[in-house]
């Protein structure tokens, strides 16, 4: 997904209370949530999983295990340098390296989990396997996810300044995001199910289901049958099921 969404995910977790665990906790969450995208700087590498976007750095091994300690060390060194220069910290929080490391891990873990929800696949288990994994729950840029989490963070920040209960709005934002993703996943799976129910004579070799950027309730699907035949259809709770039509020879791999 886009880096704005990844940043909102880390920020929402911080506003839910995790940023209070240590100084620079919010930075660890937000930067950690974007950390796997460092692979955009490694396109020159000879090792394909590293040179390929959403490869090694997006795996649970690389992105969520090996990179976070590097971020935590860099943030800790920055903090030590600031302390040596007599910098005062508005948060008043102490530095706890253990929590800084944990929050870096948590932030980094959100990245492959979110990217996994889109039709643009991710190598979750590289280098153990080069297989690509994806769900079909979210478009690559989702304005509803933006709006829900951004609104929750805005209310949380406003309450924090007013010294109110600022954690609750962030938790509502996180709950909204999880519910929204789950509902989209369920709708995609139901769309796949409908193809078999409505057209049992269609022999499915491969199927792709994706939602439109704004009309999240509408699912467009592509069905590939044997011998390279491809057909398209759609489903939404409001418009119903549009059967596979327009069969043509194609190759979805190219």
Secondary structure as GFF3:
##gff-version 3
##sequence-region A 1 254
A	DSSP	alpha_helix	3	15	.	.	.	ID=ss1
A	DSSP	three_ten_helix	18	21	.	.	.	ID=ss2
A	DSSP	alpha_helix	25	34	.	.	.	ID=ss3
A	DSSP	three_ten_helix	35	41	.	.	.	ID=ss4
A	DSSP	alpha_helix	48	51	.	.	.	ID=ss5
A	DSSP	three_ten_helix	56	58	.	.	.	ID=ss6
A	DSSP	pi_helix	62	66	.	.	.	ID=ss7
A	DSSP	alpha_helix	67	84	.	.	.	ID=ss8
A	DSSP	alpha_helix	97	115	.	.	.	ID=ss9
A	DSSP	alpha_helix	143	161	.	.	.	ID=ss10
A	DSSP	alpha_helix	167	198	.	.	.	ID=ss11
A	DSSP	beta_strand	206	211	.	.	.	ID=ss12
A	DSSP	beta_strand	219	225	.	.	.	ID=ss13
A	DSSP	three_ten_helix	226	228	.	.	.	ID=ss14
A	DSSP	beta_strand	229	236	.	.	.	ID=ss15
A	DSSP	beta_strand	240	249	.	.	.	ID=ss16
###
